[in-house]
């Protein structure tokens, strides 16, 4: 997904009004605040040290109370407000540093950082002194990106094949050298540390990008609600505006990058490959130990799955906003219809003692077809069922009684036990594939148990079922051992 810094690639001229608007950003206001150091230090400890996306209210308030005691001991008389007051202020419109969210999945509200708080902490992290600047690896990354741009900017098949053959010759030459010398050139500790530091920087920026994109979707829903609130708005215009805005965001460079990234991130194979790579990288002792103590890369895939799912749901919330708006508009039309009926009733009461003398005193714009709901007869089911013909089976097949017996003897679907299996696996992993769960807990009840895992994955928002990727799973029951082709499922731990 495109970095938030990529917007600066297209530099627009500044004017005084634009600069003043930028300086009113919540991130800038936080840095200029008298309590900026106190606020940033606490928010970084509460959210960034353990890479938490959300923190429960009771836990965050308790940590803030401890941090207030620690700060007041260093600076007596400072920070006179209570922990609850500070949390409320950080959520207020003046600071916009935290979001307080309520969910049916948890018993108490949770707090999350806003994009403004994320941006301010990224600025502070960028200001921290670094042991060295990774110039070589960044230059290689730039060159690699330029090569990809040139290669994939044209659909010319011959050019693409020519480049691939050059790469093939280069790879074969490297293989020949290693076979001849029985040696392979490895990166130095500096080169390994440099690339690891770059990966951490990209990962930190990536989490902030998801927050910004989520807020973009929220802004669309907010714009739709404001448009509907205007007097005299037409339903057709409102729907058109929603669809146009939604298409504009999804088809924008940022939207295209996000959805391409989301498809890549959601791949179970990519998730498995990510776990293997991070596990191997953190075991390389040549990488600086201080950098390896930052476990962000280990949890990044799970964090981004949660953040990405939230961005995807912004579309659903926007559609829900549209439905509510249309229902509200329809309710207004119904209200006008009731008012018209009431006016007709009032007119009828006035003339009830002197009714019209003509039998027909109103005309339809077409052939009169009076109709009332009760003019239709009620539906009645047939008293007795009957067969028009005998049972028949395709290709002369007959009913296999043993299959019916097997169906009757299927085991009960114990979802509670399956959820316990998932919970136990996720106690040691941030995410895990269905095939891995079945290796640890073989399906003892046959195919019905596989169906149970799929039911759980579709019921709970933290899990993901791949649409176009399948896995072959061997299932053993009383009838024997059989291979089932099922959608690959990725079970992920809920964000704490």
N, C-alpha and C positions, 0 to 999 in steps of 0.2 A: 504494500500500500504506500502511496506517495507520502513522503515526510511532510510535516508541517512547515519545515524550513524551505521546501521546494517552492512555496508561494513567492519567496523572495527572488526567485530566478527571473521573474518578470517584474522589474522594478518600475513602479509608477512614480511620477514626480510628487513630492510632498508639498503641502501648503500648511499654513498656520492652523486652519480648522482641522485638517486630518491629523496633524501632530497632537493637537489638544485632545482629539478623540482617542488616539492611541494611548496617551498618557493617563486616560481615565479607565483603562483596562483594569480589571480586578487584580491581575498579577502585578501591575505597576503600583497600584494603590497599596498592595500588601508590602512591597519593598520599601515604599515611602512611609509606611505606618510606624509610629513610635514603638509599637509592640511587634514589629515585623520579625525580629530575631526570635522572640519568644514563640510566636505563632508558627514560623517555619520550622523551628527545631522540633516542636512537639508534633506537628503533622508529619514530618519526616520520620520521626521515631514510631509513630502510631501506624503509619501506612507503608512506608518504603523499606524499613529495615527488614520486615518479614514479607514484603511484596504482597500485602493484603489489598484487595480491591475494596472490600467493605468491612466495617467493624461495628459490632453491636453497640447500642447506646450505653448499656451498663458497663461494658468493658472499656469503652472510650472515656466515659466520665470518670471511672476509677483511675485510669492511667493519667488523665489530666489532673485529678486531685493530687496524685503523687508528684506529678511534675510541678504543680503550683507550690507544694511544700518545699521541693528542692530549689526552685527559683527564688522563693521568698527567703530561704536561708542564706542564699548568696547575695540578695538585694533586699534587705529588710524594708518593709513598708511599700513594696511594689506589688503590682497585680492584685488590687483589692477585690475584684469581682469573684464570684463563685464559678466552679467548673460548668455548671448548667448555664450561667449567664454567658460565658465565653462561647460555648457551643451554639447557643441561640444566636449570638452576634455573628459568628462565622457563617451561619446559615442565612443570615438576613440579606436583604437586597443591597445594603451598603457595602458588604464585603464579598459575598458570593464565593466563599471558599469551600464550603461543604454542602452536600445535599443530604437531607434526611428523608429516607425512603421507608415505606411500609409495604409489607408483603404478607400474603396468606401463608407463605412457607415458613415464616419465622414468627416467634411469639412477640418480639419487641422490634422497634424500628432499628435500622442500620444507617450508618453514615458513610458517604463516599466523597472522594475529592472531586472538585470541579476542574474544568480545563484551566481555569485561572490559577488555581493552586498548583496544578501539575506544571504549568508553564513557569511559574516563579521558582519552583524547586529545580527545574531543569536549568534555569539561568544560574542559580547558585552553584549547582554541580559543575556547570561549565566554567565558573570562576575559580574553582578549586585547582590548586597547583597539581600538575600531572608530572610523573617522573620523566616521561619523554613523550614526544609527539610521533605517532605512527605515520611517518611520511611515505615510506616505501610501500606498505600495504595499501594505503589510500590511493597512491598513484597507480598501483596495479589494478585496483578496483575501478578507477576511472577509465583506464585503458581497456579493461574487459568490458565495461559498459559501452564504450565507443565502438568496440569491435562487434558487439551484439547489435547495436543500432544499425551499423552498416550492413551486417549480414541479414538481419530480419526486416530491413526496410523495403525489400523487393521480393516479389514472389517468383523471381527468376530461378527456375529449377537447376539449370546448368551451373549458374554461379554458386548456388547452395551446395551442389554436389562437388564442385571444384574445391570449395573451402573445406568440406568434410574430408575429402581425400587428402588435402594438405595436412589436416589434423591427424588423419590416420597414419600418414608417413612419419609425422613428427613423433607420434606415440610409439610406432614400431621402432624408430631410431632410439628412443629412450630405453625401450625394452632390450634392444640389442646391446646397448652400452652396459646395462646392468647385468645382463647375462655374461658378457665378456669380462667385466671387471669384478663381478660378484660384489658390487657395492651400490648403494642407493644414497643419494644426497638428501640429507634431512635438514629441516629448518633449525636455525640456532634458537636458543632460549629467547633472545630478543625478538626474533621474527615471530615466534609462537605467541609470546606475550602481547606483541603489538596487534596481531590479528584477533586475539581474544578480547583485548580492550576495545577494538573497533566493533566487535560483535555485541559487547555489552552496551556501548553507546547507541547502536542501532536499536537494540531491544528496548532501552529506556525511551527512546523517541517514539518507538512503535506503539507502546502502551498509551502514550499521550495522544497519538493520532486517532486512536479509536474513540477516545473521549470527545475529541473535537468533531468527529464525524457523527457521533451520536447526537451532539448538540445541534448539528446542522439539520438532522432529521426532525428534531424537536421544534426547531425554528419554522420548518415547513408546516407542521401541525398547528403551531401558534398563529402563523399567517392565515391559515385556513379558517381558524376560529374567529380571528379578527374580521376577515372578509365577510363571514356569515353574520357577524354582529352589526354590520352596517345596514341602515334602513333601506328598504326597497331592493335588497339583493335578490337576484333571480337564481332559481335552483340550477338551471342549465349552466349559467355563468360560473356558479360556485363549483360544480362538478368539473367543468372544463379547466378551471384554474387549478384544482387539485391534481388532475391527471397531468396537465402541462408541467406543473412544478415537480411532481414525482418523477416524471420522465426526464426532466432537466437534471435533477440530482443524480438519478441512476445512470444516465448517459454522460454525465460530466466526467472529465478526466479523473477526479477524485472518486466518483462513484464507480466508474469502470475498474479503477485500480482496486477499490475495496472488494467488489464482488469477485474479481479474479483472485484476489488474495484469500477471500473467504472460501472459495472452492478449493484452493490449494491447502489451506489450513484444515479443512474438514475431512481431508482424505485420511482414512485409517492407516494406509501404508505410510503416508508422510508422518503421521503421529508416531508410528512405530520406529521409523527411521530417525526421527528427532530424538526419541528417548535413547536409542542406541548411541547416537553421536554425542549427545551431552554427557552420557555416562562415561564414554571413552575420554572425552576432552577433559573432564574434571579429574581424571586419574593421571593426567600427564604432569609429572612433577617439574618439568622444565618451565612450565608457565608460572608466572609470579604468584606466590601463595596468597598475597594480599588480594589480588584480583580473583583468584579461585574461591576465596571466602564469600564472594558475592554469588549467591545461588540463583540469581534471576533467570539465567538461561535454562536451568532445570525446570522451573515452573512457568516459563514463558508460554509454552503451547497451551497449558490449561488456562492461564490468565487470559490469553487472547481468545480462546474458545468462549469464555464467559463474556468478555467484552464484545466480541463479534456477534454472538447470539443476541446481545442486547441491542446492537445497532440494527440487526435484521428485524427485530421486533418493533423497531420504530416505524417500519412500514405498516405493520399490523395495527399499531396505535393510530397511525394516520388514517388507515381505512376505517377504523372504529369511529374516529372523529367525523369522518364523512357520513357514516351511517347515522350517527346521532344528529348531525346537522340536517340530513334529509328527513329523519323521523320528526325533528322539531318543525321543519317546514311543512311536512304533511299534517302535523298536529294543528298548525296554524290554519291550514286550509279546512280541516275538519271543524275547527272552531267557527270559521266563517259560514260553513254550511249549517251548523247548528243555529247560528244567529238568523240566517235566512228562514229556516223552518220555524223558528220562534216568531218572526215577523208575520209569516203566513198564518200561524195559529192565532196571533193577535187580531189580524184582519178578519179571520173566520169568526172570532168571538163577537166582533162588532156587528157583523151582518147575520148572526145566527137567528135573530127574530125576523129578519126580512131576507130570506135566502133568495138566490137568483131563481127566476121563474123558468129559465131554460134548462133542459136536461144536460146539455153540453155547454159549459161555460168556459172551457179552456181548449187550446189547440196545441198539438205537438208540431215540431218542425218537420215531421215525417209521418208515415203511417202510424196511427196510435196503436201501441202494443202495450197496454197496461200489464204490469207484472208485479206480483207480490211474492215474498219468500214462501209464504204458507200456501201458495197456489200449487206448489209441487208436492207430490206424494212422498212420504218418507220411504227410505230404503228399507227393504225387508229381506233378510237372508232366506235362502231356500231352506225349507223345513227338512228335506231329506237330500242327501248327496247320492249321486249315481255315477256309475262308470259308463262311458260311451263305448268302450272297447276293452279288450283284455290287455293286461300288461305285456309289453314287448321290450326286448333289449336289443341294442345295436349288435349287428354281426352275429346274431344267434347266441349272444351271451346270456348267462343265467345268473340269478342272484346267489352270491356266495355267502352262505350262512356264517361261515367262519369269520368273514370280514365284519359282518354285523356284530358277532360276539366280541370280536376284538375292539370294535368301537364302543360297545357297552362297557367293556372292562378297562377303558382308559383310566389312568390314574387321575386323581383330583389335582387341579392346578394350584399349587401351594406358592403363591406369590411372596408370602412372608419369608419363606425359607430362601427363595431366590434373591430377595433383597438383602438378606443377611450375607449370602455369598458375595454379592456385589460390594456390600459395605466392608467386608473383611478384606477383599482384594484392594479396595481403594484406601484402606488404612495404611498401606505401604507404597501405593502408587497414586500419582495425581490423576492418571487416566489409564484405562486398560481395555483391550479388545475382548469381544465375546469369545473368540476362539481361545484366548488365554485363560479366561474364567473357566471354560469347559475343560481345559487341561488340568486345572487345579481342582475343579469340582465336576467330575464327569456326570453326564446326564443319565440319571438312574431311571427316570420315568419315560424315556424315549422322546419322541418328537414333541410331545405336549410341553415338555420342559423348555425346549428351544422357543416355542411359541410364547411361553411365559416371560422369557427374557426380552423378547421383542415387545410384548405388551408393556413391560416396565420402562423400556427405552422410549416408547412413544408417549407414556404418561408423564414422565418427569423431564423437565426442561433442560437439565444439565447434561443429558445424554444425547447422542447423535446417531441416527440411522442413515447409512449411505444409500443413496438411491440407485447408483449405477455400479456399485462395487459389491461383489459377493465372495463368500468363503465357503469351501466344502468342509462340512463337519460330519464326522462319523458318529452315529448314534446307535446304541445297542439296547435292545429291549427283548421281550419274550419271543418276538418273531425272528430275531436274529440281528445281524449288524448291517446297517445301511448307511449310505452317504447322502447327506442333505445339503442342498445348495441354498444358502440363506443370505440375506443382506448382512454385510459387515456392520457391526455395531461398536461404537466407541462409548464406553461408560466413563464419565468424568466426575471428579469430586466437586461438590458445590463450593463456590467461593465463600471463604470464611470472613 
